[in-house]
Amino acid sequence: MNAPFVPPRPAPPAEPPGLPAFLAAIRTNAIGVWGPEAYEREWVTGRAIRRPWILLNAPEAIQHVLVDQRTAYRRTPASIRILWPITGRGLLLAEGEAWRWQRRTIAPAFTPRAIRLLLPLMMEAASAAMPALAADASSGPVDLLAAMQHVALEVATRAMFSLDAARFAPDLRGELGRYALRLARPTPLDLVLPPQLPTPRDLARLRFRRRFVRLMDAIVAARAGQSAVDAPRDLFDLLRAARDPETGMAFTPAQLRDQIATLIVAGHETTALALFWSLYLLASVPEVQERAAAEVAAADLSAEAVSTTLPRLELTAAVVNEALRLFPPAFTLVRQARADDCAGGVTIPRGSVVMIAPWVLHRHRRLWRDPDAFIPERFLPDAPPPPRFAFLPFGAGPRVCIGAQFALAEATLVLAAVLRRFRVARAEARPVLPAPVITTYPDHAPGFLLRER
């Protein structure tokens, strides 16, 4: 039996980085913050910009921070600065009673029954994207990162709005791409100033926010102008009809816009990266790709049958989960302690930055067998489940990503559509390395060869 494929990654630093190296890492490749001990120990501590930070790997400590004492921790000023221009006051950044009200109101739109309503829309969008991908492939190597971003945005637009993405996708991708490149990388002032004190970078973020709000308002207006139907047909209908079960309150137009912006941005970016890394791994291990392709070939991928088919795509879903383990899109969760605390025997002073890093956790030597290797079989239904709080691609606890099942279904169905039509191979030998800053992007967009089956 061949040894499992171990995707390359940057070597961890030999010793904890000093302040200049720490600042460089969080702006260019945050993997460089963690040394070898992070993948062995239950917790690691350090200090940066006059503030202690603590990386937690012990399941009981993670449960303490994300579940048992979650109100004792808050988002850091830097994360608020970076996320607010895109998500506004939606579910991702809401706190306290505002968060509880939003979560209660949104939850019915993401029940298993509601997700089943959206599966045909996902499958239709995935299938509709394949001819354009074939046209690109006919002229040479394909940039699969850009292609999967386009497909994921198409799926999100159809499933959320029943709209053709061609009308708004170029503007959405353009705005989000420019934001990620220019404004999403934290600066030293982002790390030390409270959110109410603007930095020079915040002024540019505010200008982006104004443009992005106009764009989202245009999308919502286009969808709201469509003919009404008796039964909900997409996520927009579900959210527009949503009412808080306790108060009966509905979302205001501004709140509805922020919820949809949060779901589009977080959902399509997470899914696009999961698809890119899944295809990269399958292109690197052709025998697994062929097994997954055989599973897909035997499945009925019509929109009418997709609700029945999805649970049968076991290996395809396992590949997605293994890609999420090796390359988690949200590679680190960051919180700040509101008061002195103790988590799993670790003393956490007030004001400390607490990190729970899926990148580290998913590769921890004490939690996983062959943690650096691509072994999708570990996520098949008959495999033992991973240890509790060891696999967190969507977070954990009450603030776990509400769209996690939507994203997993979408990624599995899009991957199935690609594998049914194409064989995927690497077009170059240059290693592809993860380079996470906000999400786990590759260090470059490699070319792939797609051949029709």
C-alpha positions in Angstrom: 0.0 0.0 0.0 1.3 3.4 -0.9 2.1 5.9 1.8 -0.6 8.6 2.1 0.0 11.9 0.4 1.3 14.6 2.7 0.6 18.1 1.2 3.5 20.5 1.6 3.3 23.4 4.0 5.7 26.0 5.4 8.1 24.8 8.0 7.2 26.0 11.5 9.6 28.5 13.1 12.3 26.9 15.2 11.6 29.2 18.1 8.8 31.6 19.0 8.9 34.7 16.8 9.9 38.1 18.1 7.7 41.1 17.6 8.8 42.0 14.0 8.4 38.4 12.9 5.1 38.1 14.6 3.7 41.2 12.9 5.0 40.0 9.5 3.4 36.6 10.0 -0.1 37.9 10.8 0.0 40.0 7.7 1.5 37.5 5.3 1.2 33.9 6.6 0.0 33.3 10.1 1.2 29.7 10.2 4.6 31.3 11.0 3.3 32.2 14.5 3.3 28.6 15.8 6.4 26.6 16.4 6.7 22.8 16.7 5.6 22.7 20.3 2.1 24.0 19.3 1.4 20.7 17.6 2.4 18.7 20.6 1.3 20.6 23.7 -2.1 21.3 25.2 -1.4 25.0 25.4 1.3 27.5 24.3 1.7 31.0 25.5 3.5 34.1 24.1 3.4 37.8 24.1 3.0 40.4 21.4 2.4 44.2 21.4 2.4 44.2 25.3 -0.4 41.7 25.4 -0.2 38.0 26.3 -1.6 35.4 23.9 -2.6 31.8 24.7 -3.1 29.0 22.1 -5.4 26.3 23.5 -5.4 22.7 22.2 -7.0 20.8 25.1 -10.6 19.9 24.4 -11.8 20.8 27.9 -10.2 24.2 27.6 -11.7 24.8 24.2 -15.1 23.8 25.6 -14.7 26.2 28.5 -14.0 29.2 26.2 -16.4 28.5 23.3 -19.3 26.9 25.3 -19.3 26.9 29.1 -17.9 30.5 29.7 -18.5 32.0 26.2 -19.9 35.3 27.6 -16.6 35.8 29.4 -14.8 36.2 26.1 -15.4 38.7 23.2 -14.1 39.3 19.7 -10.9 41.3 19.5 -10.8 44.9 18.2 -8.8 43.8 15.1 -11.4 41.2 14.1 -14.2 43.7 14.5 -12.4 46.2 12.4 -11.7 43.7 9.6 -15.1 42.0 9.5 -17.5 44.9 10.1 -17.2 46.6 6.7 -18.5 43.4 5.1 -20.9 41.9 7.6 -22.2 45.0 9.3 -24.2 44.2 12.4 -25.2 40.7 11.2 -25.1 37.5 13.1 -21.3 37.1 12.9 -20.4 40.2 14.9 -23.6 40.6 17.0 -23.2 40.2 20.8 -25.4 39.6 23.8 -29.2 39.9 23.4 -28.8 41.2 19.8 -27.0 38.0 18.9 -29.5 35.8 20.7 -32.4 37.5 18.9 -30.8 37.2 15.5 -29.8 33.5 16.0 -33.4 32.6 17.1 -34.8 34.4 14.1 -32.4 32.9 11.5 -32.4 29.4 12.9 -35.6 28.1 11.1 -34.0 29.0 7.7 -31.2 26.5 8.3 -33.1 23.5 9.6 -32.5 20.2 7.7 -35.9 20.7 6.1 -35.0 24.2 4.9 -31.7 23.0 3.5 -33.5 20.3 1.6 -35.5 23.0 -0.1 -32.3 24.6 -1.3 -30.5 21.5 -2.6 -32.1 21.5 -6.0 -31.1 25.2 -6.5 -27.5 24.2 -5.5 -27.4 21.3 -7.9 -28.9 23.4 -10.8 -26.3 26.1 -10.2 -23.4 23.6 -10.0 -24.5 21.9 -13.2 -25.0 25.2 -15.0 -21.4 26.2 -14.2 -19.8 23.2 -15.9 -20.0 24.3 -19.5 -18.1 27.5 -18.8 -15.5 25.5 -16.9 -15.2 23.1 -19.9 -14.7 26.1 -22.2 -11.9 27.4 -20.0 -10.3 24.0 -19.8 -10.3 23.7 -23.6 -7.8 26.6 -23.9 -5.2 25.4 -21.4 -4.6 25.2 -17.6 -7.5 26.5 -15.5 -7.2 28.7 -12.4 -9.4 26.5 -10.2 -9.3 29.0 -7.3 -11.0 31.7 -9.4 -13.3 29.1 -11.0 -14.5 27.7 -7.6 -15.0 31.3 -6.3 -17.2 31.9 -9.4 -19.1 28.6 -9.0 -19.6 29.1 -5.2 -20.9 32.7 -5.8 -23.2 31.4 -8.5 -24.6 28.7 -6.1 -25.0 31.3 -3.3 -26.8 33.8 -5.5 -29.2 31.2 -6.9 -29.9 29.5 -3.5 -30.3 32.7 -1.7 -32.0 34.9 -4.3 -33.1 32.7 -7.2 -31.1 35.2 -9.3 -28.7 34.7 -12.1 -25.3 35.6 -10.7 -24.1 37.1 -14.0 -25.9 40.4 -13.1 -24.1 41.0 -9.8 -21.2 38.5 -9.6 -18.5 40.7 -11.2 -19.1 43.6 -8.9 -19.3 41.3 -5.8 -16.1 39.4 -6.7 -14.4 42.7 -7.5 -15.3 44.4 -4.3 -14.5 41.3 -2.1 -11.2 40.7 -4.0 -10.0 44.2 -3.5 -11.0 44.2 0.1 -9.1 40.9 0.8 -6.0 42.2 -1.0 -5.9 45.7 0.4 -7.9 46.1 3.6 -8.4 42.7 5.3 -4.8 42.4 6.5 -4.4 43.7 10.1 -2.0 46.5 10.9 -0.3 47.1 14.2 -2.8 49.9 15.0 -5.6 47.5 14.3 -4.2 45.3 17.0 -3.8 47.9 19.8 -6.5 50.5 19.3 -10.1 50.0 20.5 -12.7 49.8 17.7 -14.1 53.3 18.5 -10.8 54.9 17.6 -10.3 54.9 13.8 -7.1 54.1 12.1 -6.0 55.4 8.7 -6.9 52.0 7.3 -10.4 52.3 8.8 -11.1 55.3 6.6 -10.6 53.2 3.5 -12.7 50.4 5.1 -15.5 52.9 5.6 -15.4 53.9 1.9 -15.6 50.2 1.0 -18.5 49.8 3.4 -20.5 52.5 1.7 -19.9 51.0 -1.8 -20.7 47.4 -0.5 -24.0 48.5 1.2 -25.1 50.1 -2.1 -24.3 46.9 -4.0 -26.1 44.7 -1.4 -29.1 47.0 -1.4 -29.3 46.7 -5.2 -29.2 42.9 -5.0 -32.0 42.8 -2.3 -34.1 45.3 -4.3 -33.7 43.2 -7.5 -34.9 40.1 -5.6 -37.7 41.9 -3.7 -39.0 43.1 -7.0 -39.7 39.6 -8.3 -43.2 38.2 -8.2 -44.3 36.8 -4.9 -45.0 33.1 -4.5 -47.0 31.2 -1.9 -44.3 28.9 -0.7 -40.7 30.0 0.0 -38.4 29.2 -2.9 -35.0 30.4 -1.6 -33.1 31.6 1.4 -34.3 35.2 0.8 -37.9 34.1 1.2 -37.1 32.2 4.4 -35.3 35.1 5.9 -37.8 37.7 4.9 -40.6 35.6 6.4 -38.5 34.8 9.6 -40.0 35.9 12.9 -38.4 35.7 16.4 -40.4 32.8 18.0 -40.4 34.7 21.3 -41.2 38.3 20.2 -42.6 37.9 16.7 -40.2 40.6 15.5 -38.9 40.4 11.9 -35.7 41.8 10.4 -35.7 45.4 9.3 -34.5 46.0 5.7 -31.0 47.0 7.0 -30.8 43.9 9.2 -32.0 41.7 6.4 -29.2 43.1 4.2 -26.5 42.5 6.8 -27.7 38.9 7.3 -27.6 38.2 3.6 -24.2 39.9 3.2 -22.8 37.8 6.1 -24.1 34.6 4.5 -22.9 35.4 1.0 -19.4 36.5 2.1 -18.8 33.8 4.7 -20.6 31.0 2.8 -19.2 31.4 -0.7 -15.6 32.1 0.4 -15.5 29.1 2.8 -17.0 26.8 0.1 -14.8 28.1 -2.7 -11.7 27.4 -0.6 -12.9 24.0 0.5 -13.5 23.1 -3.2 -10.1 24.4 -4.3 -8.2 22.4 -1.6 -10.4 19.3 -2.3 -9.6 19.4 -6.0 -5.9 20.1 -5.2 -5.8 17.0 -3.0 -7.6 14.8 -5.5 -5.3 16.0 -8.3 -2.4 15.0 -6.1 -3.8 11.5 -5.4 -5.4 10.2 -8.7 -6.5 6.9 -7.2 -8.7 8.6 -4.6 -10.0 10.9 -7.4 -11.1 7.9 -9.4 -12.8 6.2 -6.5 -14.8 9.4 -5.8 -15.5 9.8 -9.6 -16.9 6.2 -9.6 -19.2 7.0 -6.7 -20.4 10.1 -8.4 -20.9 8.3 -11.8 -23.3 5.9 -10.1 -25.4 8.7 -8.5 -28.4 10.5 -9.8 -27.3 14.2 -9.8 -30.5 15.6 -11.2 -32.1 18.4 -9.2 -35.2 16.3 -8.6 -33.1 13.5 -6.9 -30.5 15.4 -5.1 -32.1 15.2 -1.7 -31.9 11.4 -1.9 -28.5 11.3 -3.6 -26.5 13.6 -1.3 -26.3 11.2 1.7 -24.9 8.5 -0.7 -22.0 10.6 -1.7 -20.0 9.3 1.2 -16.4 9.4 -0.2 -17.0 12.7 -1.9 -18.2 14.3 1.4 -15.2 12.7 3.2 -12.8 14.4 0.8 -14.5 17.7 1.6 -14.2 17.1 5.3 -10.5 16.0 5.0 -9.8 19.2 3.0 -11.5 21.2 5.7 -9.3 19.4 8.3 -6.0 20.0 6.4 -6.8 23.5 5.2 -9.6 24.9 7.4 -10.8 28.2 5.8 -11.2 29.8 9.2 -7.8 28.8 10.4 -8.0 30.5 13.8 -10.6 31.7 16.2 -9.6 34.6 18.4 -11.2 35.8 21.6 -10.2 38.3 24.3 -10.8 37.6 28.0 -13.1 40.0 29.7 -11.8 39.1 33.1 -9.3 36.8 34.8 -10.2 33.2 34.1 -8.8 29.6 34.1 -9.5 27.2 31.2 -8.4 23.6 31.5 -5.8 24.4 34.2 -4.5 27.4 32.1 -4.5 30.8 33.8 -5.9 33.4 31.5 -5.3 37.0 32.6 -7.9 39.7 31.8 -7.3 41.2 28.4 -5.3 38.1 27.1 -5.8 37.1 23.5 -7.0 33.5 23.4 -6.5 31.6 20.2 -8.2 28.3 19.2 -6.5 27.5 15.9 -8.2 24.8 13.7 -5.0 24.8 11.6 -3.0 23.6 14.7 -5.8 21.6 16.3 -6.5 19.6 13.1 -2.8 18.6 12.9 -2.1 18.0 16.6 0.0 14.9 17.2 -2.0 13.8 20.2 -5.4 14.1 18.6 -5.0 12.6 15.1 -3.3 9.6 13.5 -1.0 10.7 10.7 -2.2 14.3 11.2 -0.4 15.8 8.2 -1.5 13.2 5.7 -4.5 13.2 3.3 -6.7 10.3 4.5 -10.3 11.0 3.6 -11.3 7.5 4.9 -11.1 8.9 8.4 -14.4 10.7 7.7 -16.4 7.8 6.2 -19.5 6.9 8.1 -18.0 3.7 9.6 -14.9 5.4 10.8 -14.5 6.4 14.5 -15.5 10.0 15.0 -12.7 12.5 15.7 -12.2 13.5 19.4 -14.7 16.1 20.6 -13.5 19.6 20.0 -10.7 18.3 17.7 -12.4 19.1 14.4 -13.7 22.6 14.2 -13.9 23.8 10.6 -17.0 25.8 11.5 -16.3 26.7 15.1 -18.2 25.1 18.1 -20.8 25.9 20.7 -23.7 28.2 20.4 -21.8 30.4 17.9 -21.0 27.5 15.6 -21.5 28.7 12.0 -25.2 28.5 11.3 -24.6 27.8 7.6 -22.3 24.8 8.2 -24.7 22.2 6.7 -25.5 24.5 3.8 -21.8 24.9 3.1 -21.0 21.1 3.4 -23.9 20.2 1.1 -22.9 22.8 -1.5 -19.2 21.8 -1.5 -20.1 18.1 -1.8 -22.5 18.7 -4.7 -20.2 21.0 -6.6 -17.3 18.6 -6.2 -19.5 15.8 -7.5 -20.5 17.9 -10.5 -16.8 18.6 -11.3 -15.7 14.9 -10.9 -18.6 13.6 -13.0 -17.4 15.7 -16.0 -13.6 16.1 -15.6 -10.4 14.4 -14.6 -8.3 16.9 -12.7 -4.5 17.0 -12.8 -1.8 19.4 -11.7 -0.4 21.5 -14.6 2.8 22.4 -12.7 5.2 20.9 -10.3 5.6 24.0 -8.1 4.4 23.2 -4.5 1.2 24.9 -3.4 1.6 26.2 0.1 -1.2 27.5 2.4 -0.7 31.1 3.3 -3.5 32.1 5.7 -4.1 35.6 6.8 -7.9 35.9 7.3 -8.8 32.6 5.5 -6.6 29.8 4.2 -5.7 30.9 0.7 -2.9 29.2 -1.3 0.3 31.1 -1.8 -0.4 31.3 -5.5 -3.2 30.3 -7.9 -1.8 27.2 -9.6 -3.0 25.9 -13.0 -4.9 22.6 -13.3 -5.6 20.5 -16.4 -9.2 19.4 -16.8 -10.0 16.6 -19.2 -13.5 15.6 -20.1 -14.4 12.1 -18.9 
